[in-house]
Amino acid sequence: MIYLHVTVQVQRGKMREWTKIFEEHLLPAMQKHGQRLVGAWKTSVGMYDEVTDLYAFEDFTQFQKIREKLFNDPEIQKWLPIIYEITGQEESKILVPLGYGELK
């Protein structure tokens, strides 16, 4: 199992808009292609509100296949201009579990 850790800065005052778009459009598209969200958090410290999501994949091959389908999905493409307008910096990392953690 590997994990995708994504942190997105959302402009102040746009968290409700981000959450609505994510829940109603982005998450269903992700789920349609097999991307599994295992955790989602928000913080409100600093210049921007920050969202951190954690997704699980069987392996790197599955990650690549799902992400390719996802980024070619018309539903995702339709929302990208709005997402870019209300978000700032995004950071994505692939995490590989160590044997002593709960998530494997």
C-alpha positions as CSV (number, residue, x, y, z in Angstrom):
1,M,0.0,0.0,0.0
2,I,1.2,3.5,-0.8
3,Y,-0.5,6.8,0.1
4,L,-0.9,10.2,-1.6
5,H,-0.6,13.1,0.8
6,V,-2.0,16.3,-0.7
7,T,-2.0,19.7,0.9
8,V,-3.9,22.6,-0.7
9,Q,-4.0,26.2,0.4
10,V,-7.5,27.6,0.0
11,Q,-8.0,31.4,-0.1
12,R,-9.5,32.9,3.1
13,G,-13.2,32.9,2.9
14,K,-13.3,30.2,0.2
15,M,-13.4,27.1,2.3
16,R,-17.1,26.5,2.0
17,E,-16.9,26.9,-1.8
18,W,-13.9,24.5,-2.0
19,T,-15.7,22.0,0.3
20,K,-18.8,22.1,-1.8
21,I,-16.9,21.6,-5.1
22,F,-14.9,18.8,-3.6
23,E,-17.8,16.9,-2.1
24,E,-20.2,17.4,-5.0
25,H,-17.9,17.1,-8.0
26,L,-14.2,16.1,-7.4
27,L,-14.7,13.3,-4.9
28,P,-17.4,11.5,-7.0
29,A,-15.1,11.7,-10.0
30,M,-12.2,10.4,-7.9
31,Q,-14.3,7.5,-6.6
32,K,-15.5,6.7,-10.1
33,H,-11.9,6.0,-11.1
34,G,-11.0,4.1,-7.9
35,Q,-9.2,6.8,-6.0
36,R,-9.9,6.1,-2.3
37,L,-9.9,9.0,0.2
38,V,-8.9,7.7,3.6
39,G,-8.7,11.0,5.5
40,A,-9.4,14.7,5.1
41,W,-8.5,17.6,7.4
42,K,-8.5,21.4,7.4
43,T,-6.5,23.9,9.4
44,S,-7.1,27.6,9.8
45,V,-3.6,28.9,10.8
46,G,-1.6,31.3,8.6
47,M,-2.4,33.3,5.5
48,Y,-4.6,30.6,3.9
49,D,-6.9,27.9,5.1
50,E,-5.2,24.6,4.4
51,V,-6.8,21.2,3.4
52,T,-4.9,18.0,3.8
53,D,-6.2,14.8,2.1
54,L,-4.8,11.2,2.3
55,Y,-5.5,8.7,-0.5
56,A,-4.7,5.0,-0.5
57,F,-3.4,3.0,-3.5
58,E,-2.4,-0.7,-3.8
59,D,0.9,0.3,-5.5
60,F,2.5,2.9,-7.7
61,T,1.1,1.3,-10.9
62,Q,-2.4,1.6,-9.6
63,F,-1.7,5.2,-8.6
64,Q,-0.4,6.1,-12.1
65,K,-3.4,4.4,-13.8
66,I,-6.0,6.1,-11.6
67,R,-4.4,9.5,-11.8
68,E,-4.1,9.4,-15.6
69,K,-7.8,8.6,-15.9
70,L,-8.7,11.2,-13.3
71,F,-6.9,14.0,-15.0
72,N,-8.5,13.2,-18.3
73,D,-12.0,13.1,-16.8
74,P,-14.2,15.9,-18.3
75,E,-15.8,16.5,-14.9
76,I,-12.4,17.3,-13.4
77,Q,-11.4,19.4,-16.4
78,K,-14.6,21.5,-16.1
79,W,-13.7,22.5,-12.5
80,L,-10.0,23.2,-12.8
81,P,-10.3,26.9,-13.7
82,I,-12.5,27.5,-10.6
83,I,-10.2,25.4,-8.4
84,Y,-7.2,27.4,-9.6
85,E,-9.0,30.6,-8.8
86,I,-9.8,29.7,-5.2
87,T,-6.7,27.8,-4.2
88,G,-3.0,28.7,-3.8
89,Q,-0.1,26.4,-3.5
90,E,-0.6,22.6,-3.7
91,E,1.9,20.0,-2.5
92,S,1.6,16.3,-3.2
93,K,3.8,13.5,-1.8
94,I,3.8,9.8,-2.1
95,L,4.2,8.1,1.3
96,V,5.4,4.6,1.7
97,P,4.5,3.1,5.2
98,L,7.1,1.9,7.6
99,G,6.5,-1.4,9.3
100,Y,5.9,0.0,12.8
101,G,2.9,2.3,11.9
102,E,-0.8,1.4,12.0
103,L,-1.3,2.0,8.3
104,K,0.5,-0.5,6.1
